[in-house]
Amino acid sequence: MLTNVNQPSKQVSLNITGVFQSFNQPDGGVLTIGTGRNLVTDPAFGLTLVTGRFSFAFDSSGNLVQGLTLQAGQTTSIGSLID
């Protein structure tokens, strides 16, 4: 359950059944592909429910080099669900 800390009566329960697969890259980075229903955070999207197929990547130092990239599906802002 996710709760708006400023207004605790505003909550949402989510069914999160998705999976992540991570792939080491030749340059030492990691590409992650998610499928299904996942809860992720991203600098551009914030805390988001993603349904479908998406990816993101980090370089060898752990820096985000590819933000949330949706290949098929939809995103839903958690803020919109608990505001």
C-alpha distances in whole Angstrom, upper triangle without the diagonal:
4,7,10,12,15,14,11,12,10,7,6,4,7,9,11,14,16,19,21,24,26,30,32,35,38,38,35,32,29,28,25,24,21,21,18,15,14,12,15,16,20,22,23,20,17,13,14,13,16,17,21,23,23,24,25,27,28,32,33,32,29,29,27,30,28,25,23,25,24,27,26,23,20,18,15,15,11,13,15,12,11,14
4,7,9,12,12,9,11,9,6,5,6,8,11,12,16,17,20,21,25,26,30,32,34,37,37,34,31,28,27,24,24,21,21,19,15,14,11,13,14,17,19,20,17,14,11,12,11,15,17,21,23,22,23,23,26,27,30,32,31,27,27,25,28,26,23,21,24,23,26,25,22,19,16,14,12,8,10,12,9,8,11
4,6,9,8,6,8,6,4,7,9,11,15,16,20,21,23,24,28,29,33,35,37,40,39,37,34,31,30,27,27,24,25,23,19,17,14,16,16,19,20,21,18,15,12,14,14,18,20,24,26,25,26,26,28,29,32,34,33,29,29,27,30,29,25,23,26,26,29,28,25,22,19,16,13,10,10,12,10,7,10
4,5,5,5,8,6,6,9,12,14,18,18,22,23,26,26,30,31,34,36,37,41,40,38,34,32,31,29,28,26,26,25,21,19,16,17,16,18,19,20,17,14,12,14,15,19,22,25,27,26,27,26,29,29,33,35,33,29,29,27,30,28,25,23,26,26,29,29,26,22,19,16,13,10,8,11,9,6,7
4,6,5,9,9,9,12,15,17,20,21,25,26,28,28,32,32,35,37,38,42,40,38,35,33,33,30,30,28,29,27,24,22,18,19,17,20,20,21,19,16,14,17,18,22,25,28,30,29,29,28,30,30,33,35,33,29,29,27,31,30,26,25,28,29,32,32,29,26,22,19,16,13,11,14,13,10,10
4,6,9,9,11,14,17,20,23,24,28,29,31,31,35,35,38,40,41,44,43,41,37,36,35,33,33,31,31,30,26,24,21,21,20,22,22,22,20,17,16,19,20,24,27,30,32,31,31,30,32,32,35,37,35,32,31,29,32,32,28,27,30,30,34,33,30,27,23,20,17,14,12,14,14,10,9
4,5,6,9,12,15,18,22,23,27,28,31,32,35,36,39,41,43,46,45,43,39,37,36,34,34,31,31,29,26,24,21,22,21,23,24,24,22,19,17,19,20,24,26,30,32,31,32,32,34,34,37,39,37,34,33,32,34,33,30,28,31,31,34,33,30,27,23,20,17,14,12,13,12,9,8
4,5,7,11,13,16,20,21,25,27,29,30,34,35,38,40,42,46,44,42,39,37,36,33,33,30,30,28,24,23,20,21,21,24,24,25,23,20,17,19,20,24,26,29,31,31,32,31,34,34,37,39,37,34,33,32,35,34,30,28,31,31,34,33,30,27,24,20,18,14,13,15,13,9,10
4,6,10,13,16,19,21,25,27,30,31,35,37,40,42,44,48,47,44,41,39,38,34,34,31,31,28,24,24,21,23,23,25,27,27,24,21,19,20,20,24,26,29,32,31,33,33,36,36,40,42,40,36,36,34,37,35,32,30,32,31,34,33,30,26,24,20,18,15,14,14,12,9,10
4,7,11,13,17,19,23,24,27,29,32,34,37,39,41,45,44,42,38,36,35,32,31,28,28,25,21,21,18,20,20,22,23,23,20,18,16,16,17,20,22,26,28,28,30,30,33,33,37,39,38,34,33,31,34,32,28,26,29,28,31,29,26,23,20,16,14,11,10,11,8,5,7
4,7,10,14,15,19,21,24,25,29,31,34,37,39,42,42,39,36,33,32,29,28,25,25,22,18,18,15,17,18,21,23,23,19,17,14,15,14,18,20,23,26,26,27,28,30,31,35,37,36,32,32,29,32,30,27,24,27,26,29,27,24,21,18,15,13,10,10,11,8,6,9
4,6,10,12,16,18,21,23,26,28,32,34,36,40,40,38,34,31,30,26,25,22,21,19,15,15,13,15,17,20,22,22,18,16,13,13,11,15,16,20,23,23,25,25,28,30,33,35,35,31,31,28,31,29,25,22,24,23,26,24,21,18,16,12,12,9,10,10,7,7,10
4,7,9,13,15,18,21,24,27,30,33,35,39,39,37,33,30,29,25,24,20,19,16,13,13,12,15,17,20,23,23,19,18,14,13,11,15,15,19,21,22,24,25,28,29,33,35,34,30,31,28,31,29,25,22,24,23,25,23,20,18,16,13,14,11,13,13,10,10,14
4,6,9,12,15,17,21,23,27,30,32,36,36,34,31,27,25,22,20,17,16,13,9,10,9,13,15,18,21,21,18,16,13,11,9,11,12,15,18,18,21,22,25,27,30,32,32,28,28,26,28,26,23,20,21,20,22,20,17,15,13,11,12,10,13,13,10,12,15
4,6,9,13,16,19,22,25,29,31,35,35,33,30,26,25,21,19,15,14,10,7,9,10,13,16,20,23,23,19,19,15,13,10,11,11,14,16,18,20,22,25,27,30,32,32,29,29,26,29,26,23,20,21,19,21,19,16,15,14,13,15,13,17,17,14,16,19
4,6,9,12,15,18,22,25,27,31,31,29,26,23,21,17,15,12,11,8,5,5,7,11,14,17,21,21,18,17,13,12,9,9,9,12,14,15,17,18,21,23,27,28,29,25,26,23,25,23,20,17,19,17,19,17,15,14,13,13,14,13,17,17,15,17,20
4,7,10,14,17,20,24,26,30,31,29,26,22,20,16,14,11,9,6,5,7,9,13,16,19,23,23,20,20,16,14,11,11,10,11,13,14,16,18,21,23,27,28,29,26,26,24,26,23,21,18,19,17,18,17,15,15,15,15,17,16,20,21,19,20,24
4,7,10,14,17,20,22,26,27,25,22,19,16,13,11,7,5,4,4,5,9,11,15,17,21,21,18,18,16,13,10,9,8,9,10,11,13,15,18,20,24,25,26,23,24,21,23,20,18,15,16,14,15,14,13,13,13,15,17,16,20,21,19,21,25
4,7,10,13,17,19,23,24,22,20,16,14,10,8,6,6,7,8,7,10,11,15,17,21,21,19,19,17,15,13,11,11,10,10,11,12,13,16,18,21,22,24,21,22,20,21,19,18,15,16,15,15,15,15,16,16,17,19,19,23,24,22,24,27
4,7,10,13,16,19,20,18,16,12,10,7,6,4,7,9,10,9,11,11,14,15,19,20,18,18,17,15,14,12,12,12,10,10,9,10,12,14,17,19,20,17,18,16,18,16,15,13,14,14,14,15,15,16,16,18,19,20,23,24,24,25,28
4,7,10,13,16,18,16,14,10,8,6,5,6,9,12,14,12,14,14,17,17,21,22,21,21,20,18,17,15,15,14,11,11,9,11,11,14,16,17,19,17,18,16,17,15,16,14,15,15,15,16,17,19,19,21,23,23,26,28,27,29,32
4,7,9,13,14,12,10,6,6,4,6,9,12,15,16,14,16,15,16,17,20,21,21,21,20,19,19,17,18,16,13,12,10,10,9,10,13,13,16,13,15,14,15,14,15,14,15,16,16,18,19,21,20,23,24,24,27,29,29,30,33
4,6,10,12,10,8,6,5,6,8,11,14,18,20,18,19,18,19,19,21,23,23,24,23,22,22,20,20,19,15,14,11,11,9,11,12,12,15,14,16,15,14,14,16,16,16,17,17,19,21,23,23,26,27,27,30,32,32,34,36
4,7,8,7,6,5,7,9,12,15,18,21,23,21,22,20,21,20,22,24,24,25,25,25,25,23,24,22,19,17,13,12,10,10,10,9,13,12,14,14,14,14,17,17,18,20,20,23,25,26,26,28,29,30,32,34,34,36,38
4,5,5,5,6,7,10,13,16,19,23,25,23,24,21,22,21,22,24,25,26,26,26,26,24,25,23,19,17,14,12,9,10,9,9,13,13,14,14,12,13,16,17,17,20,20,23,25,26,26,29,30,31,33,35,36,37,39
4,5,7,9,11,14,17,20,23,27,29,27,28,25,25,24,25,26,28,29,29,29,30,27,29,27,23,21,17,16,13,12,10,10,14,15,16,16,15,16,19,21,20,23,23,26,28,30,30,33,33,34,37,38,39,41,42
4,6,9,11,15,17,21,24,28,29,27,27,24,24,22,23,25,26,27,28,28,30,27,29,27,24,21,17,15,12,10,8,7,11,12,13,14,12,14,18,20,20,23,23,27,29,30,29,32,32,34,35,37,38,40,41
4,7,10,13,16,20,23,27,28,25,25,22,22,21,22,24,26,26,27,27,28,26,28,27,23,21,17,15,11,9,7,5,8,10,12,13,12,14,17,19,20,23,24,27,29,30,29,31,31,32,34,36,37,38,40
4,7,10,13,17,20,23,24,22,22,19,19,17,19,21,22,22,23,23,24,23,25,23,20,17,13,11,7,5,4,4,8,8,9,10,9,11,14,16,16,19,20,23,25,26,25,27,27,28,30,33,33,34,36
4,6,10,13,17,20,21,18,19,16,17,16,18,19,20,21,21,21,22,20,21,20,17,14,11,9,6,5,6,7,10,9,10,10,10,10,12,14,14,17,18,21,22,23,22,25,25,26,28,30,31,32,34
4,7,10,13,17,18,16,17,15,16,15,17,18,18,19,20,19,19,17,18,17,13,11,7,6,4,7,9,11,13,11,12,10,10,9,11,11,11,14,14,17,19,20,19,22,23,24,27,28,29,30,32
4,7,10,13,15,12,14,12,13,13,16,17,17,18,17,16,16,14,15,14,11,8,5,5,6,9,11,13,15,13,13,11,12,10,11,10,10,12,13,15,16,17,17,20,20,21,24,26,26,28,30
4,7,10,12,11,13,12,14,14,17,18,17,18,17,15,15,12,12,10,7,6,4,7,9,12,15,17,19,16,17,14,14,12,12,10,9,10,10,12,13,15,15,18,19,21,24,25,25,27,29
4,7,8,7,10,10,13,14,17,17,16,17,15,13,12,9,9,8,6,5,6,9,11,14,18,20,21,18,18,16,16,14,13,10,10,10,10,11,11,12,13,15,17,18,21,22,22,24,26
4,7,7,11,12,15,16,20,19,17,18,17,14,12,9,7,5,4,7,9,12,15,18,21,23,25,22,22,19,20,17,16,12,12,10,10,9,9,11,12,15,17,18,22,22,21,24,27
4,6,10,12,16,17,21,20,18,19,16,13,10,8,5,5,7,9,12,15,18,21,25,27,28,24,25,22,23,20,18,14,14,12,12,10,9,11,12,13,16,17,20,20,19,22,25
4,7,10,13,15,19,19,16,16,13,10,7,6,4,7,9,10,13,15,19,21,25,27,28,24,24,21,23,20,17,14,15,12,14,12,10,10,10,11,13,13,17,17,16,18,21
4,6,10,12,16,16,13,13,11,8,6,5,7,9,10,10,11,13,16,18,22,24,24,21,21,18,20,17,15,12,13,12,14,13,11,11,10,11,12,12,15,16,15,17,20
4,7,10,14,14,11,10,7,6,5,6,9,12,12,12,13,13,16,18,22,24,23,20,20,17,19,17,14,12,14,13,16,16,14,12,10,10,10,9,12,14,13,15,17
4,7,10,11,9,8,6,5,7,7,11,13,13,11,11,10,13,14,18,20,20,16,16,13,16,14,11,9,12,12,15,16,14,13,10,11,10,10,13,15,15,16,18
4,7,9,7,5,4,6,9,10,14,15,15,13,12,11,13,14,17,20,19,15,14,12,14,13,10,9,12,13,17,18,16,14,11,11,10,10,12,14,15,16,17
4,6,5,5,7,8,11,11,15,16,15,12,11,9,11,12,15,18,17,14,12,9,11,10,7,6,10,12,16,17,16,15,11,12,11,12,13,15,17,18,19
4,6,6,9,11,14,14,18,19,19,15,14,12,13,13,16,19,17,14,12,9,11,11,7,9,12,14,18,20,19,17,14,15,12,14,14,16,18,19,19
4,6,9,10,13,13,17,18,17,14,14,12,14,15,18,21,20,17,15,12,13,11,8,8,11,13,16,18,17,15,12,13,11,13,13,15,17,19,18
4,6,6,10,10,14,16,16,13,13,12,15,17,20,23,22,19,17,14,15,13,9,8,10,11,15,16,15,12,9,9,7,10,10,12,14,15,16
4,6,10,11,15,17,18,15,15,14,16,17,20,23,22,18,17,14,16,15,11,10,13,14,18,19,17,14,11,10,7,8,8,11,13,13,14
4,7,10,13,16,17,15,15,14,17,18,21,24,23,19,18,16,18,16,13,11,14,15,18,19,16,14,10,9,6,6,7,10,11,11,13
4,6,10,13,14,12,13,14,17,19,22,25,24,21,20,17,19,16,13,10,12,12,15,15,13,10,6,6,5,5,8,10,10,12,14
4,7,10,12,11,13,15,18,20,24,26,26,23,22,19,21,18,15,11,13,12,15,14,11,8,6,5,6,7,10,11,10,13,15
4,6,8,8,11,12,16,19,22,25,26,22,21,18,19,16,13,9,10,8,11,10,7,6,5,6,9,10,13,14,13,16,18
4,7,9,12,14,18,21,25,27,28,25,24,21,22,18,16,12,12,9,10,8,5,5,6,8,12,13,16,16,15,18,21
4,7,10,14,17,21,24,27,28,25,24,21,21,18,16,12,11,8,8,5,4,7,9,12,15,16,20,19,19,22,24
4,7,11,14,18,21,23,25,22,22,18,18,15,14,10,9,6,6,5,6,9,10,14,16,18,21,21,21,24,26
4,7,11,14,18,20,22,19,18,15,15,11,10,7,5,4,5,7,8,9,10,13,15,17,20,21,21,24,25
4,7,11,14,17,18,15,15,12,11,8,8,6,5,7,8,10,12,13,13,16,17,19,21,22,23,25,27
4,7,11,14,15,12,11,8,8,5,5,5,6,9,11,14,15,15,14,17,17,19,21,23,24,25,27
4,7,10,11,9,8,6,6,5,7,8,9,13,14,17,19,19,18,21,21,22,24,26,27,28,30
4,7,8,5,5,4,5,7,9,11,13,16,18,21,22,22,21,23,22,23,25,27,28,29,31
4,5,5,5,7,6,9,12,14,16,19,21,24,25,26,24,26,26,27,29,31,32,33,34
4,6,7,10,10,13,15,18,19,22,24,27,28,29,27,29,29,30,31,34,35,35,37
4,6,9,10,14,15,18,20,24,25,28,30,29,27,29,28,29,30,33,34,34,35
4,6,9,11,13,15,18,21,23,26,26,26,24,26,25,25,26,29,30,30,32
4,6,9,10,13,16,19,22,25,25,25,23,24,23,24,25,28,29,29,30
4,6,6,10,12,16,18,21,22,21,19,21,20,21,22,25,26,27,28
4,6,10,11,15,17,20,22,21,20,22,22,23,24,26,28,29,30
4,7,7,11,13,16,18,18,17,19,19,21,23,24,26,27,28
4,6,10,12,15,16,15,13,16,15,17,19,20,22,24,24
4,6,10,12,12,12,10,13,13,15,17,18,20,22,23
4,6,9,11,11,10,14,15,17,19,20,21,24,25
4,6,7,7,8,12,14,17,19,19,20,23,24
4,7,9,11,15,17,20,22,22,23,26,28
4,7,10,14,17,19,22,21,21,25,26
4,7,10,14,16,19,18,18,21,23
4,7,10,13,15,14,15,18,20
4,7,9,12,11,12,15,17
4,6,9,8,8,11,13
4,5,5,7,9,10
4,5,5,7,9
4,5,5,6
4,6,6
4,6
4
